[in-house]
Amino acid sequence: MKSYSTRDVARLLGLSEAQVRSHARVGYLAPDRGPRNAYRFSFQDLVLLRAAKALRDARIAPRRIRRALRTLTRQLPAGRSLSGMRISSEGDRIVVSDGGAAWNPESGQLLLDFHVAELAEQAAPVARRLARRARQSEEPLTAAQWYALGIDLEAAAPDDARDAYSRALALAPRDGSARVNLGRLLQEAGRTEEAVAQYRAALQVQPRHPTAAFNLGTALEDLGRRAEAIEAYRRALEADQEFADAHFNLARLYEQTGRRAAALRHLRAYKQLSE
């Protein structure tokens, strides 16, 4: 469920509506069509358009922009909160990270960056208005629509995103992904015990959900329950042996508890998967 109209996007990003529609036709965005065939964009589309605008302002060739952003669309995972990320470009490369320098002194190449949090702050009023409309709609949303709305609201309006996931779960209690996303937002808000309950509920309906098990491990670590966290990370690896971050976290916890051989085994696995 895409939440932002062409007019919303143009106003938030300082583009004309014609420019927004032109970008929508290029191929790196995934807008839906609403009433009268009008475009409806997601927050991820906003992120990509903001990056495209910054590259265009830097006089980078449109062909290079399109190629870089198509790559970026494969790197941004659906359902993940984008509010803490940074999008950077170095020449025709775009990098998504949680930090990094603003200039490359060795190459001398321009390095553009912006925090998605800035865009989320700008988009928040629109996101909250859309959430109110969804709650007041005479035509009830389905569980899938509430889930999609939750994804779109996460960065700009996390409180409304939690409400959307809760509404999705009221309609589809066995939706493990909605529980994982709700748990993550609760954990980010410091409501860690509630997050643990959501991750455990997700695992009850989907016992081999690696992300639910991994997130449970991180939440248990936050609560100082190290032995339980180890079991959660092991469960994540039972579901997905190539879960690199689970190997890394297990290596760290095993090192802390004096189990050096186990720590080295998981650290080697992490390195192999990260190469």
N, C-alpha and C positions, 0 to 999 in steps of 0.2 A: 504494500500500500504506500504509494508515493504521496508526499504531503505538501510540497511547495509548487505553487503555480509559476508560470513564466514571469508574471509581474512581480511575485515575491522574490524570485531569484535575481531579476534585473535590479530591483531596489537594493537588495542585500549586498550585491557584488559590484554595483556601479556600472552595469552593462546596459545596453539597450535591449529591448525585448527581441528585436531582430537578431542581435548577436547571440542571445541565449538560444533561440530556435536554430540558428546556424550551427552552434556547437552541438546541439542535440542530434543533428543529422549526421555528424561526422563519424560516430561509431564507438566512442569510448564511454559514453554515458548510457544509462539504461532507463530512460523515463517511461512511464506508463502514459496511456491516453485517457483523459477524463471526458466530461461532457463536451459535446461539440468538437471532439477529437483534439482537445487542448492538452498540451504536455503537463504531466505532473512529475515532479522531481523528488528524489530522496536527499537526505543530508549528505550521503556519500557523493551524490552528483554535485552538490554544492562545493564539496571539498575539491573535486576534480576540476570544476569550473574556476574556482579560485586559483588553483595551480596554473591552469591554462592562461588566465588573465595575467598572472605575474610573469609567465614566460613570454607572452606576447608583448607586454610592456618592456621587457628586456630585449626586444627585437630578435628573438629566436624564431627561426623559420617555422611556419605552420606545419610543414611536413614532419619536422623533428618533434614538434609539440605533440602531434597526433600519435607518433610512434611511441614516445615516452609515456604518454598517458594511457595508451592501450596496455603497456607493460604494467603500469601502476594499478590498473583495474584488476589485474590478476594477483597483485600483492596485498590488497586491502581485503582482509577476510570479512565476509558477511557476518553480521551479528556482533562484531567486536566494537567496543566503545572507541571512538576516534578522538575524544576530547584531549587526551594527553599526548597525541602524536605531533610530529613535525614533518612537514613535506618540504624537501629541498630539491634543487636541481643544480647539476654541475654540467655545463654544456648541454648535451641532449640526454643526460642521465637524471632520473628523478629518484630520490632516495626517501624512504619513509623510515623515520627513526624517532626515538625519544629524546634526542639531543643532537649535538654536533656544532661545528664552527660555522660562522657565517661567511667565511672567505677561505679560499685555498691558496696559501702563499706560495706553494711550489709551482702550481700550474698557472696561477694568475687568472683562472677562469672565474666568471661570475658565479656566485652561489646564492641563490634566492631561497628564502625560507619564510614560513609563517606557521604559527601555532594554530592548530585546528580549534583550540579553545577560544581564540579570538573570534573566529567565524561562528562558533557555537553561541557565544555571547550575543552576537548580532542577530542570530537566527532565533534566539530564545522566545521573543514575543510572538513571532509567527508560529513557532512550534506549540506554544501554550494555547494560542487561539485555536489551532487545529485540534488539539487534544480536547478542548472544551466542546468544540463542534461534534467530535466523535461521541463524547459522553451524552450530548443532548440530542443526538440524531434520532429521528422517528423511525428510521430503518436500522435495527440493531446490527452491529458488526459481528462477524463470525470470529471464532477463536483465531483462525489464521490471519484475519485482518487486524485484530488487536495485537497479535504477535508482531506482524510487520510494522505496525505503527510504533510499537515499543522499540524496535530496532532503530527506526528513523528518529525517535525522540531522545535516544540515550545521551548524545553529546550535548544537545541544546536544552533539554528539559528532563533531567534524570528522574525527578519526582513523578512527572507525568508518564515517563517510560515505565517506572515501577507499577504505577496504576494500570497501565495498558497490559503489562505481563500478568498482573493479578487477575484482570478481567479475562484474559485469554485462558488462564488456568481454571477460572470458575466454569468456563465452558468446556475445557478439555484438560481435566486434572492429570492425565497421563502424558502430557506434553513435556518430555524431559528437557528439551532445549529451552522452552520458556522458563522452566524452573532454574536452569543453570544461569540464564541471563538475569533473572530476578535475583538470584543469589549473589551474582557478581556485583550488581548495583547495590544491594544491601551491604555487602562487604566493603565496597568503596565508600559507603556512607557511615562506616564504623559500626554497623549493626551485625556483628560477626556471628553471634549465636543464631540469629535468624537466618543468616546465609548458610550456616552449617545445616540447619533444618531443611532448607530448600535443596541443597546438594544431596543430602541423604534421601530426600523424597524422590529426587530424579533418579538416583541409583536403585531405588525400590522398583521403579517401573522400567528402567533401562539399566540393568546391572552391569553391562559392558559399555557404559558411556565414559570414555576416557577423560573428557574435559570435566565432567561432573566429579570424577574421582580426583583429578588433579586439583581443581579449585577447592575441593574439600580439604585436600592436604594443605593448601596455602592458608585457608581459614583456620584450620587446627593449629598451624604454626603461629598464626597471629594470636591465638589464645594460649600459647605456650604448651600445647599438648603434643609434644614431639613424637612420642611413640605412636600415637594415633595417626599423626601426619605421615609417618613412614609407611604405615599400613595402607593409607590412602594412595600414596604415590606408587606403591607396589601394585595396588589394584589398577591404577591407570595404565601401568606397563603390562599387566595381564591382558588388558583390552587392546593395547597398542604398543608393541615392543619398540616402535620407532619414535616414541614421544620423547624427544630430546630433552625438553625442560624437566620432565619427570626424572630422567636419569641424573640430570645436574642437581636437582634438589635432593634426591636420595644420596648422591655422593656427598653433598654438603652435610646432611644430617648424620650420615654414617661416620663422617670425619669427626663431627662434634661428639659423637657417642663412643669414639675410640675404635670403631670397626674399620680399620684402615684398608684391609683387603677388599671388603665390599665397596668402600668408597672409591678405591682405584678402579674396580671393575665397572662401576657406573660412570665414572669420569671418562674412562676410555670409550665407553659406548656413546657418551655425549659428544666427545670429540669426533668420533667416526661419523656420527649423524650430522654434525655441524659443518663438516668439511665441504 
